[in-house]
Every structure is written in C-alpha cells, then in structure tokens.
Amino acid sequence: MALLMEQGAEPLTESEQADLAGIAAIKEAAAREYKEQGNQFVRMGRKHYAEAVSCYTKAIAQMEPLSALDTGAAADASVLFANRAHVNLLLGNHRRALDDAEQAIRLSPSSVKVTVPFLLSDVMDPVVELAA
C-alpha cells in the first residue's frame, strides 16, 4: 500500500502506483479548493487578506510534495506562491512577499505572473535593496 511507503521509495507495483496517483489527485484537488477560497477572500477586500494568506499556505502545503516530482505541479505551486506573495505585498509584509516571489520564480522561472509584478513594483524596491 502506497500510504505506508517510506519517503523517497519508488512504487514497485501497479497497485502502489495507482495509490500514489490517487493521493496526488486528492492533494491537487484540495490545493485548487484552497486556492479558490484564497482568491475569494482577496476579492472580499483587505480585512480578509489574512484569511487569503492562510488559504494559500494550506494550498502550498498540499502541493509541496508533488512539485518536487512533476513540472506541472511545480508550475501550479509557483502560482500559489505568487498569489501569497501578492497578498503579503498588499498587507505590507515585504520580506514575506519577496521570499514567496523568489520561491515562485525558483519553481517556475518563466512564469510571467510571478516576475512582472515584482520587477515593476515600486513597493518592492526598498526590499530588494535590503536583500542585496
């Protein structure tokens, strides 16, 4: 049974591979749901931004094990980090926003959604100078 496999072990049987695929699908679905909840909180306005950050954090937790294995999952996780970075930027949490943006870029270097807002943001200039 794949649930009892040691971390890093390769699935040996078709049953284990099917179990792992099922687990990945459940985690991806949970991540999508948390992402949508986070997006809804952002649309509700500033007083719900902390809840949005929490939802994006939960979504990231679901995607992290998958993003190490699959480039599609890495791109999805990159978007989650970018979303959380955006909300942290709106909250004035510049260091957290920069850390999340860096992680998003690491996961998906070609993502325009991640790089353009942070490269163009005047708000990030002081943080970038501090990080240099």
Long-range contacts (C-beta under 8 A, 24 or more apart in sequence): 24-66, 24-70, 24-73, 27-62, 27-63, 27-65, 27-66, 28-62, 28-63, 28-66, 28-73, 28-76, 30-58, 30-59, 30-62, 31-59, 31-60, 31-62, 31-63, 31-76, 31-80, 32-59, 34-58, 34-59, 34-62, 35-59, 35-79, 35-80, 35-83, 38-83, 38-84, 38-87, 39-83, 42-83, 42-86, 42-87, 46-90, 49-87, 49-90, 49-91, 50-91, 52-83, 52-87, 53-84, 53-87, 53-88, 53-91, 56-80, 56-81, 56-83, 56-84, 56-87, 57-84, 60-84, 67-107, 74-107, 74-108, 75-107, 75-108, 75-111, 77-107, 78-103, 78-104, 78-105, 78-107, 78-108, 78-111, 78-114, 79-104, 79-108, 79-111, 79-113, 79-114, 80-104, 81-107, 81-114, 82-111, 82-113, 82-114, 82-117, 85-114, 85-118, 86-117, 89-121, 89-123, 89-124, 94-123, 94-124, 94-126, 94-127, 95-127, 97-124, 97-127, 98-124, 98-127, 98-128, 98-131
